[in-house]
Amino acid sequence: MAENQVPQGNHDPAGSTQMFRAFVDEGPQGRRQQTAPAASRGGPRIGLIIGVVVAVAIVAAVAWLALK
């Protein structure tokens, strides 16, 4: 089946063309499981919360120094 797809004068002895086509035909469903592990879902949320707390603390410190 794969040999019919390769032109007669352009034989790929390593089979890399067929492996590439299999990779492309696989599509994103094979990689979907690796993109969102359960442990990393909370990571960005925690970083966002810490960033907001730090920003509020900086604004509070600047306001305290300005009013002092």
PDB file with SEQRES, HELIX, SHEET and CRYST1 records, atoms N, CA, C and O in Angstrom:
SEQRES   1 A   68  MET ALA GLU ASN GLN VAL PRO GLN GLY ASN HIS ASP PRO          
SEQRES   2 A   68  ALA GLY SER THR GLN MET PHE ARG ALA PHE VAL ASP GLU          
SEQRES   3 A   68  GLY PRO GLN GLY ARG ARG GLN GLN THR ALA PRO ALA ALA          
SEQRES   4 A   68  SER ARG GLY GLY PRO ARG ILE GLY LEU ILE ILE GLY VAL          
SEQRES   5 A   68  VAL VAL ALA VAL ALA ILE VAL ALA ALA VAL ALA TRP LEU          
SEQRES   6 A   68  ALA LEU LYS                                                  
HELIX    1 AA1 ALA A    2  ASN A    4  5                                   3    
HELIX    2 AA2 SER A   16  GLU A   26  1                                  11    
HELIX    3 AA3 PRO A   28  GLY A   30  5                                   3    
HELIX    4 AA4 ARG A   32  THR A   35  1                                   4    
HELIX    5 AA5 ALA A   38  SER A   40  5                                   3    
HELIX    6 AA6 GLY A   42  LEU A   67  1                                  26    
CRYST1    1.000    1.000    1.000  90.00  90.00  90.00 P 1           1          
ATOM      1  N   MET A   1       0.831  -1.192   0.000  1.00  0.00           N  
ATOM      2  CA  MET A   1       0.000   0.000   0.000  1.00  0.00           C  
ATOM      3  C   MET A   1       0.872   1.250   0.000  1.00  0.00           C  
ATOM      4  O   MET A   1       0.639   2.142  -0.815  1.00  0.00           O  
ATOM      5  N   ALA A   2       1.868   1.351   0.883  1.00  0.00           N  
ATOM      6  CA  ALA A   2       2.716   2.530   0.940  1.00  0.00           C  
ATOM      7  C   ALA A   2       3.625   2.617  -0.274  1.00  0.00           C  
ATOM      8  O   ALA A   2       4.019   3.716  -0.664  1.00  0.00           O  
ATOM      9  N   GLU A   3       3.971   1.483  -0.884  1.00  0.00           N  
ATOM     10  CA  GLU A   3       4.861   1.490  -2.039  1.00  0.00           C  
ATOM     11  C   GLU A   3       4.172   2.078  -3.261  1.00  0.00           C  
ATOM     12  O   GLU A   3       4.847   2.576  -4.162  1.00  0.00           O  
ATOM     13  N   ASN A   4       2.857   2.033  -3.313  1.00  0.00           N  
ATOM     14  CA  ASN A   4       2.120   2.609  -4.439  1.00  0.00           C  
ATOM     15  C   ASN A   4       2.153   4.126  -4.412  1.00  0.00           C  
ATOM     16  O   ASN A   4       1.969   4.763  -5.450  1.00  0.00           O  
ATOM     17  N   GLN A   5       2.385   4.721  -3.242  1.00  0.00           N  
ATOM     18  CA  GLN A   5       2.390   6.169  -3.113  1.00  0.00           C  
ATOM     19  C   GLN A   5       3.729   6.774  -3.524  1.00  0.00           C  
ATOM     20  O   GLN A   5       3.782   7.958  -3.857  1.00  0.00           O  
ATOM     21  N   VAL A   6       4.813   5.995  -3.511  1.00  0.00           N  
ATOM     22  CA  VAL A   6       6.150   6.493  -3.842  1.00  0.00           C  
ATOM     23  C   VAL A   6       6.351   6.371  -5.343  1.00  0.00           C  
ATOM     24  O   VAL A   6       6.130   5.291  -5.892  1.00  0.00           O  
ATOM     25  N   PRO A   7       6.764   7.439  -6.036  1.00  0.00           N  
ATOM     26  CA  PRO A   7       7.035   7.335  -7.469  1.00  0.00           C  
ATOM     27  C   PRO A   7       8.159   6.341  -7.739  1.00  0.00           C  
ATOM     28  O   PRO A   7       8.990   6.090  -6.866  1.00  0.00           O  
ATOM     29  N   GLN A   8       8.189   5.773  -8.950  1.00  0.00           N  
ATOM     30  CA  GLN A   8       9.143   4.720  -9.284  1.00  0.00           C  
ATOM     31  C   GLN A   8      10.593   5.168  -9.134  1.00  0.00           C  
ATOM     32  O   GLN A   8      11.399   4.394  -8.618  1.00  0.00           O  
ATOM     33  N   GLY A   9      10.964   6.366  -9.554  1.00  0.00           N  
ATOM     34  CA  GLY A   9      12.344   6.791  -9.516  1.00  0.00           C  
ATOM     35  C   GLY A   9      12.764   7.440  -8.212  1.00  0.00           C  
ATOM     36  O   GLY A   9      13.917   7.852  -8.086  1.00  0.00           O  
ATOM     37  N   ASN A  10      11.876   7.548  -7.242  1.00  0.00           N  
ATOM     38  CA  ASN A  10      12.178   8.275  -6.016  1.00  0.00           C  
ATOM     39  C   ASN A  10      11.879   7.390  -4.809  1.00  0.00           C  
ATOM     40  O   ASN A  10      10.988   7.696  -4.017  1.00  0.00           O  
ATOM     41  N   HIS A  11      12.623   6.296  -4.671  1.00  0.00           N  
ATOM     42  CA  HIS A  11      12.394   5.358  -3.572  1.00  0.00           C  
ATOM     43  C   HIS A  11      13.029   5.894  -2.288  1.00  0.00           C  
ATOM     44  O   HIS A  11      14.155   6.389  -2.313  1.00  0.00           O  
ATOM     45  N   ASP A  12      12.312   5.798  -1.173  1.00  0.00           N  
ATOM     46  CA  ASP A  12      12.799   6.257   0.124  1.00  0.00           C  
ATOM     47  C   ASP A  12      13.201   5.032   0.943  1.00  0.00           C  
ATOM     48  O   ASP A  12      12.343   4.421   1.579  1.00  0.00           O  
ATOM     49  N   PRO A  13      14.490   4.655   0.944  1.00  0.00           N  
ATOM     50  CA  PRO A  13      14.885   3.412   1.615  1.00  0.00           C  
ATOM     51  C   PRO A  13      14.677   3.451   3.126  1.00  0.00           C  
ATOM     52  O   PRO A  13      14.460   2.404   3.736  1.00  0.00           O  
ATOM     53  N   ALA A  14      14.736   4.627   3.744  1.00  0.00           N  
ATOM     54  CA  ALA A  14      14.559   4.702   5.191  1.00  0.00           C  
ATOM     55  C   ALA A  14      13.089   4.692   5.583  1.00  0.00           C  
ATOM     56  O   ALA A  14      12.770   4.403   6.736  1.00  0.00           O  
ATOM     57  N   GLY A  15      12.201   4.992   4.673  1.00  0.00           N  
ATOM     58  CA  GLY A  15      10.783   5.030   4.980  1.00  0.00           C  
ATOM     59  C   GLY A  15      10.367   6.281   5.721  1.00  0.00           C  
ATOM     60  O   GLY A  15       9.294   6.310   6.324  1.00  0.00           O  
ATOM     61  N   SER A  16      11.194   7.322   5.691  1.00  0.00           N  
ATOM     62  CA  SER A  16      10.873   8.523   6.459  1.00  0.00           C  
ATOM     63  C   SER A  16       9.663   9.251   5.904  1.00  0.00           C  
ATOM     64  O   SER A  16       8.940   9.912   6.651  1.00  0.00           O  
ATOM     65  N   THR A  17       9.434   9.141   4.612  1.00  0.00           N  
ATOM     66  CA  THR A  17       8.251   9.791   4.034  1.00  0.00           C  
ATOM     67  C   THR A  17       6.981   9.155   4.579  1.00  0.00           C  
ATOM     68  O   THR A  17       6.026   9.852   4.920  1.00  0.00           O  
ATOM     69  N   GLN A  18       6.974   7.840   4.658  1.00  0.00           N  
ATOM     70  CA  GLN A  18       5.793   7.158   5.180  1.00  0.00           C  
ATOM     71  C   GLN A  18       5.613   7.467   6.664  1.00  0.00           C  
ATOM     72  O   GLN A  18       4.483   7.626   7.126  1.00  0.00           O  
ATOM     73  N   MET A  19       6.703   7.555   7.412  1.00  0.00           N  
ATOM     74  CA  MET A  19       6.588   7.882   8.838  1.00  0.00           C  
ATOM     75  C   MET A  19       6.081   9.311   9.018  1.00  0.00           C  
ATOM     76  O   MET A  19       5.290   9.582   9.921  1.00  0.00           O  
ATOM     77  N   PHE A  20       6.540  10.232   8.151  1.00  0.00           N  
ATOM     78  CA  PHE A  20       6.067  11.612   8.235  1.00  0.00           C  
ATOM     79  C   PHE A  20       4.578  11.695   7.913  1.00  0.00           C  
ATOM     80  O   PHE A  20       3.827  12.394   8.593  1.00  0.00           O  
ATOM     81  N   ARG A  21       4.157  10.979   6.876  1.00  0.00           N  
ATOM     82  CA  ARG A  21       2.734  10.995   6.524  1.00  0.00           C  
ATOM     83  C   ARG A  21       1.882  10.412   7.640  1.00  0.00           C  
ATOM     84  O   ARG A  21       0.788  10.909   7.908  1.00  0.00           O  
ATOM     85  N   ALA A  22       2.368   9.367   8.293  1.00  0.00           N  
ATOM     86  CA  ALA A  22       1.621   8.793   9.419  1.00  0.00           C  
ATOM     87  C   ALA A  22       1.528   9.796  10.559  1.00  0.00           C  
ATOM     88  O   ALA A  22       0.495   9.887  11.222  1.00  0.00           O  
ATOM     89  N   PHE A  23       2.607  10.554  10.794  1.00  0.00           N  
ATOM     90  CA  PHE A  23       2.606  11.569  11.838  1.00  0.00           C  
ATOM     91  C   PHE A  23       1.619  12.683  11.520  1.00  0.00           C  
ATOM     92  O   PHE A  23       0.882  13.132  12.398  1.00  0.00           O  
ATOM     93  N   VAL A  24       1.602  13.132  10.267  1.00  0.00           N  
ATOM     94  CA  VAL A  24       0.701  14.213   9.873  1.00  0.00           C  
ATOM     95  C   VAL A  24      -0.741  13.741   9.889  1.00  0.00           C  
ATOM     96  O   VAL A  24      -1.636  14.476  10.306  1.00  0.00           O  
ATOM     97  N   ASP A  25      -0.968  12.512   9.433  1.00  0.00           N  
ATOM     98  CA  ASP A  25      -2.341  11.993   9.402  1.00  0.00           C  
ATOM     99  C   ASP A  25      -2.876  11.723  10.792  1.00  0.00           C  
ATOM    100  O   ASP A  25      -4.091  11.672  10.983  1.00  0.00           O  
ATOM    101  N   GLU A  26      -1.989  11.548  11.777  1.00  0.00           N  
ATOM    102  CA  GLU A  26      -2.424  11.280  13.151  1.00  0.00           C  
ATOM    103  C   GLU A  26      -3.222  12.450  13.697  1.00  0.00           C  
ATOM    104  O   GLU A  26      -4.227  12.245  14.378  1.00  0.00           O  
ATOM    105  N   GLY A  27      -2.795  13.668  13.412  1.00  0.00           N  
ATOM    106  CA  GLY A  27      -3.509  14.851  13.847  1.00  0.00           C  
ATOM    107  C   GLY A  27      -3.310  15.134  15.319  1.00  0.00           C  
ATOM    108  O   GLY A  27      -2.497  14.482  15.974  1.00  0.00           O  
ATOM    109  N   PRO A  28      -4.045  16.103  15.850  1.00  0.00           N  
ATOM    110  CA  PRO A  28      -3.845  16.527  17.235  1.00  0.00           C  
ATOM    111  C   PRO A  28      -4.411  15.569  18.271  1.00  0.00           C  
ATOM    112  O   PRO A  28      -4.077  15.701  19.449  1.00  0.00           O  
ATOM    113  N   GLN A  29      -5.262  14.598  17.889  1.00  0.00           N  
ATOM    114  CA  GLN A  29      -5.868  13.752  18.907  1.00  0.00           C  
ATOM    115  C   GLN A  29      -4.841  12.887  19.621  1.00  0.00           C  
ATOM    116  O   GLN A  29      -5.081  12.486  20.760  1.00  0.00           O  
ATOM    117  N   GLY A  30      -3.703  12.583  18.996  1.00  0.00           N  
ATOM    118  CA  GLY A  30      -2.671  11.803  19.665  1.00  0.00           C  
ATOM    119  C   GLY A  30      -1.917  12.611  20.693  1.00  0.00           C  
ATOM    120  O   GLY A  30      -1.384  12.044  21.648  1.00  0.00           O  
ATOM    121  N   ARG A  31      -1.856  13.910  20.527  1.00  0.00           N  
ATOM    122  CA  ARG A  31      -1.124  14.771  21.457  1.00  0.00           C  
ATOM    123  C   ARG A  31      -2.031  15.451  22.463  1.00  0.00           C  
ATOM    124  O   ARG A  31      -1.538  16.134  23.361  1.00  0.00           O  
ATOM    125  N   ARG A  32      -3.308  15.291  22.345  1.00  0.00           N  
ATOM    126  CA  ARG A  32      -4.251  15.982  23.224  1.00  0.00           C  
ATOM    127  C   ARG A  32      -4.089  15.557  24.678  1.00  0.00           C  
ATOM    128  O   ARG A  32      -4.300  16.367  25.581  1.00  0.00           O  
ATOM    129  N   GLN A  33      -3.720  14.313  24.918  1.00  0.00           N  
ATOM    130  CA  GLN A  33      -3.592  13.840  26.288  1.00  0.00           C  
ATOM    131  C   GLN A  33      -2.403  14.471  26.989  1.00  0.00           C  
ATOM    132  O   GLN A  33      -2.420  14.610  28.212  1.00  0.00           O  
ATOM    133  N   GLN A  34      -1.369  14.856  26.248  1.00  0.00           N  
ATOM    134  CA  GLN A  34      -0.172  15.386  26.864  1.00  0.00           C  
ATOM    135  C   GLN A  34      -0.254  16.872  27.155  1.00  0.00           C  
ATOM    136  O   GLN A  34       0.564  17.376  27.924  1.00  0.00           O  
ATOM    137  N   THR A  35      -1.193  17.591  26.583  1.00  0.00           N  
ATOM    138  CA  THR A  35      -1.209  19.040  26.718  1.00  0.00           C  
ATOM    139  C   THR A  35      -1.756  19.524  28.053  1.00  0.00           C  
ATOM    140  O   THR A  35      -1.361  20.599  28.505  1.00  0.00           O  
ATOM    141  N   ALA A  36      -2.640  18.788  28.699  1.00  0.00           N  
ATOM    142  CA  ALA A  36      -3.255  19.280  29.929  1.00  0.00           C  
ATOM    143  C   ALA A  36      -3.250  18.219  31.023  1.00  0.00           C  
ATOM    144  O   ALA A  36      -4.298  17.642  31.314  1.00  0.00           O  
ATOM    145  N   PRO A  37      -2.101  17.945  31.638  1.00  0.00           N  
ATOM    146  CA  PRO A  37      -2.113  17.030  32.766  1.00  0.00           C  
ATOM    147  C   PRO A  37      -2.838  17.646  33.958  1.00  0.00           C  
ATOM    148  O   PRO A  37      -2.923  18.869  34.069  1.00  0.00           O  
ATOM    149  N   ALA A  38      -3.345  16.829  34.823  1.00  0.00           N  
ATOM    150  CA  ALA A  38      -4.164  17.311  35.939  1.00  0.00           C  
ATOM    151  C   ALA A  38      -3.368  18.187  36.895  1.00  0.00           C  
ATOM    152  O   ALA A  38      -3.930  19.115  37.478  1.00  0.00           O  
ATOM    153  N   ALA A  39      -2.086  17.925  37.075  1.00  0.00           N  
ATOM    154  CA  ALA A  39      -1.296  18.681  38.036  1.00  0.00           C  
ATOM    155  C   ALA A  39      -1.026  20.110  37.575  1.00  0.00           C  
ATOM    156  O   ALA A  39      -0.867  20.997  38.413  1.00  0.00           O  
ATOM    157  N   SER A  40      -0.970  20.357  36.268  1.00  0.00           N  
ATOM    158  CA  SER A  40      -0.622  21.698  35.797  1.00  0.00           C  
ATOM    159  C   SER A  40      -1.826  22.619  35.644  1.00  0.00           C  
ATOM    160  O   SER A  40      -1.646  23.801  35.348  1.00  0.00           O  
ATOM    161  N   ARG A  41      -3.022  22.135  35.832  1.00  0.00           N  
ATOM    162  CA  ARG A  41      -4.201  23.002  35.679  1.00  0.00           C  
ATOM    163  C   ARG A  41      -4.241  24.091  36.742  1.00  0.00           C  
ATOM    164  O   ARG A  41      -4.665  25.208  36.447  1.00  0.00           O  
ATOM    165  N   GLY A  42      -3.820  23.807  37.955  1.00  0.00           N  
ATOM    166  CA  GLY A  42      -3.850  24.789  39.027  1.00  0.00           C  
ATOM    167  C   GLY A  42      -2.669  25.737  39.003  1.00  0.00           C  
ATOM    168  O   GLY A  42      -2.696  26.760  39.688  1.00  0.00           O  
ATOM    169  N   GLY A  43      -1.638  25.432  38.240  1.00  0.00           N  
ATOM    170  CA  GLY A  43      -0.423  26.240  38.213  1.00  0.00           C  
ATOM    171  C   GLY A  43      -0.650  27.673  37.790  1.00  0.00           C  
ATOM    172  O   GLY A  43      -0.302  28.580  38.546  1.00  0.00           O  
ATOM    173  N   PRO A  44      -1.214  27.926  36.625  1.00  0.00           N  
ATOM    174  CA  PRO A  44      -1.422  29.312  36.200  1.00  0.00           C  
ATOM    175  C   PRO A  44      -2.386  30.066  37.117  1.00  0.00           C  
ATOM    176  O   PRO A  44      -2.237  31.272  37.309  1.00  0.00           O  
ATOM    177  N   ARG A  45      -3.352  29.380  37.672  1.00  0.00           N  
ATOM    178  CA  ARG A  45      -4.302  30.039  38.573  1.00  0.00           C  
ATOM    179  C   ARG A  45      -3.602  30.515  39.835  1.00  0.00           C  
ATOM    180  O   ARG A  45      -3.883  31.611  40.320  1.00  0.00           O  
ATOM    181  N   ILE A  46      -2.695  29.707  40.374  1.00  0.00           N  
ATOM    182  CA  ILE A  46      -1.966  30.092  41.581  1.00  0.00           C  
ATOM    183  C   ILE A  46      -1.057  31.285  41.283  1.00  0.00           C  
ATOM    184  O   ILE A  46      -0.953  32.213  42.085  1.00  0.00           O  
ATOM    185  N   GLY A  47      -0.405  31.248  40.123  1.00  0.00           N  
ATOM    186  CA  GLY A  47       0.444  32.370  39.735  1.00  0.00           C  
ATOM    187  C   GLY A  47      -0.341  33.654  39.572  1.00  0.00           C  
ATOM    188  O   GLY A  47       0.140  34.726  39.940  1.00  0.00           O  
ATOM    189  N   LEU A  48      -1.537  33.561  39.030  1.00  0.00           N  
ATOM    190  CA  LEU A  48      -2.388  34.737  38.862  1.00  0.00           C  
ATOM    191  C   LEU A  48      -2.796  35.309  40.217  1.00  0.00           C  
ATOM    192  O   LEU A  48      -2.772  36.525  40.410  1.00  0.00           O  
ATOM    193  N   ILE A  49      -3.163  34.456  41.138  1.00  0.00           N  
ATOM    194  CA  ILE A  49      -3.565  34.914  42.471  1.00  0.00           C  
ATOM    195  C   ILE A  49      -2.395  35.598  43.176  1.00  0.00           C  
ATOM    196  O   ILE A  49      -2.563  36.654  43.786  1.00  0.00           O  
ATOM    197  N   ILE A  50      -1.214  34.993  43.089  1.00  0.00           N  
ATOM    198  CA  ILE A  50      -0.040  35.602  43.720  1.00  0.00           C  
ATOM    199  C   ILE A  50       0.276  36.948  43.075  1.00  0.00           C  
ATOM    200  O   ILE A  50       0.620  37.903  43.772  1.00  0.00           O  
ATOM    201  N   GLY A  51       0.164  37.029  41.754  1.00  0.00           N  
ATOM    202  CA  GLY A  51       0.409  38.292  41.060  1.00  0.00           C  
ATOM    203  C   GLY A  51      -0.549  39.386  41.477  1.00  0.00           C  
ATOM    204  O   GLY A  51      -0.140  40.534  41.656  1.00  0.00           O  
ATOM    205  N   VAL A  52      -1.824  39.049  41.636  1.00  0.00           N  
ATOM    206  CA  VAL A  52      -2.818  40.039  42.059  1.00  0.00           C  
ATOM    207  C   VAL A  52      -2.534  40.497  43.488  1.00  0.00           C  
ATOM    208  O   VAL A  52      -2.642  41.686  43.787  1.00  0.00           O  
ATOM    209  N   VAL A  53      -2.176  39.574  44.366  1.00  0.00           N  
ATOM    210  CA  VAL A  53      -1.874  39.933  45.759  1.00  0.00           C  
ATOM    211  C   VAL A  53      -0.663  40.860  45.808  1.00  0.00           C  
ATOM    212  O   VAL A  53      -0.668  41.843  46.550  1.00  0.00           O  
ATOM    213  N   VAL A  54       0.377  40.556  45.023  1.00  0.00           N  
ATOM    214  CA  VAL A  54       1.569  41.402  45.000  1.00  0.00           C  
ATOM    215  C   VAL A  54       1.221  42.782  44.448  1.00  0.00           C  
ATOM    216  O   VAL A  54       1.689  43.789  44.978  1.00  0.00           O  
ATOM    217  N   ALA A  55       0.414  42.847  43.399  1.00  0.00           N  
ATOM    218  CA  ALA A  55       0.030  44.139  42.825  1.00  0.00           C  
ATOM    219  C   ALA A  55      -0.760  44.978  43.822  1.00  0.00           C  
ATOM    220  O   ALA A  55      -0.534  46.183  43.927  1.00  0.00           O  
ATOM    221  N   VAL A  56      -1.678  44.363  44.551  1.00  0.00           N  
ATOM    222  CA  VAL A  56      -2.456  45.092  45.554  1.00  0.00           C  
ATOM    223  C   VAL A  56      -1.543  45.577  46.678  1.00  0.00           C  
ATOM    224  O   VAL A  56      -1.717  46.687  47.182  1.00  0.00           O  
ATOM    225  N   ALA A  57      -0.575  44.758  47.070  1.00  0.00           N  
ATOM    226  CA  ALA A  57       0.346  45.169  48.128  1.00  0.00           C  
ATOM    227  C   ALA A  57       1.202  46.351  47.679  1.00  0.00           C  
ATOM    228  O   ALA A  57       1.467  47.254  48.472  1.00  0.00           O  
ATOM    229  N   ILE A  58       1.637  46.357  46.422  1.00  0.00           N  
ATOM    230  CA  ILE A  58       2.440  47.478  45.914  1.00  0.00           C  
ATOM    231  C   ILE A  58       1.612  48.747  45.857  1.00  0.00           C  
ATOM    232  O   ILE A  58       2.087  49.813  46.248  1.00  0.00           O  
ATOM    233  N   VAL A  59       0.377  48.648  45.373  1.00  0.00           N  
ATOM    234  CA  VAL A  59      -0.496  49.828  45.308  1.00  0.00           C  
ATOM    235  C   VAL A  59      -0.789  50.339  46.720  1.00  0.00           C  
ATOM    236  O   VAL A  59      -0.824  51.551  46.933  1.00  0.00           O  
ATOM    237  N   ALA A  60      -0.995  49.459  47.671  1.00  0.00           N  
ATOM    238  CA  ALA A  60      -1.252  49.862  49.055  1.00  0.00           C  
ATOM    239  C   ALA A  60      -0.025  50.536  49.655  1.00  0.00           C  
ATOM    240  O   ALA A  60      -0.156  51.520  50.383  1.00  0.00           O  
ATOM    241  N   ALA A  61       1.173  50.017  49.357  1.00  0.00           N  
ATOM    242  CA  ALA A  61       2.403  50.619  49.885  1.00  0.00           C  
ATOM    243  C   ALA A  61       2.629  52.012  49.286  1.00  0.00           C  
ATOM    244  O   ALA A  61       3.036  52.933  49.993  1.00  0.00           O  
ATOM    245  N   VAL A  62       2.368  52.163  48.000  1.00  0.00           N  
ATOM    246  CA  VAL A  62       2.530  53.480  47.369  1.00  0.00           C  
ATOM    247  C   VAL A  62       1.518  54.466  47.911  1.00  0.00           C  
ATOM    248  O   VAL A  62       1.859  55.623  48.153  1.00  0.00           O  
ATOM    249  N   ALA A  63       0.276  54.037  48.110  1.00  0.00           N  
ATOM    250  CA  ALA A  63      -0.736  54.929  48.669  1.00  0.00           C  
ATOM    251  C   ALA A  63      -0.389  55.301  50.111  1.00  0.00           C  
ATOM    252  O   ALA A  63      -0.596  56.447  50.512  1.00  0.00           O  
ATOM    253  N   TRP A  64       0.130  54.366  50.891  1.00  0.00           N  
ATOM    254  CA  TRP A  64       0.501  54.646  52.281  1.00  0.00           C  
ATOM    255  C   TRP A  64       1.647  55.661  52.333  1.00  0.00           C  
ATOM    256  O   TRP A  64       1.641  56.568  53.164  1.00  0.00           O  
ATOM    257  N   LEU A  65       2.637  55.500  51.430  1.00  0.00           N  
ATOM    258  CA  LEU A  65       3.751  56.434  51.407  1.00  0.00           C  
ATOM    259  C   LEU A  65       3.299  57.829  50.920  1.00  0.00           C  
ATOM    260  O   LEU A  65       3.818  58.845  51.382  1.00  0.00           O  
ATOM    261  N   ALA A  66       2.347  57.868  50.002  1.00  0.00           N  
ATOM    262  CA  ALA A  66       1.876  59.159  49.483  1.00  0.00           C  
ATOM    263  C   ALA A  66       1.055  59.911  50.522  1.00  0.00           C  
ATOM    264  O   ALA A  66       1.082  61.141  50.550  1.00  0.00           O  
ATOM    265  N   LEU A  67       0.336  59.208  51.363  1.00  0.00           N  
ATOM    266  CA  LEU A  67      -0.523  59.850  52.353  1.00  0.00           C  
ATOM    267  C   LEU A  67       0.207  60.096  53.678  1.00  0.00           C  
ATOM    268  O   LEU A  67      -0.348  60.752  54.559  1.00  0.00           O  
ATOM    269  N   LYS A  68       1.380  59.611  53.837  1.00  0.00           N  
ATOM    270  CA  LYS A  68       2.102  59.733  55.097  1.00  0.00           C  
ATOM    271  C   LYS A  68       2.668  61.111  55.294  1.00  0.00           C  
ATOM    272  O   LYS A  68       3.307  61.377  56.312  1.00  0.00           O  
TER     273      LYS A  68                                                      
END                                                                             
